[in-house]
Amino acid sequence: MMKYSNVLDRLMSMLNKLNNDTLTFVAQQQSPQIWYDRGYFEGCIQRLVVLGYEEQLIHNHLLDKGGVVYQLPTEDRFLPWGKAFLHGMEMGEKEISEVLTENNDHRLSS
């Protein structure tokens, strides 16, 4: 089994890459995949904040102080890119919880 700190370091590295790869997602409505990927990133970030990892996210330049993340405009929720974004968010939140639970992080009491 991996040591927990190694898992968190690997998550931060993956999230940095995903963030960099999706910085221009708003301008790419023709590409639902980049919207899914950005939604996945945002879902991971939101779940990590809820679980108490805000300081690590700020330290890794993945979150500004105050925890502001992208808010999908209501009118985009039913468009292909909006659906992709929301599905990505759902999966990101779910998989972060699974990864941390599988690696025995005892802070997961939410």
Order of alpha helices (4+ residues) and beta strands (2+ residues): alpha-alpha-alpha-alpha
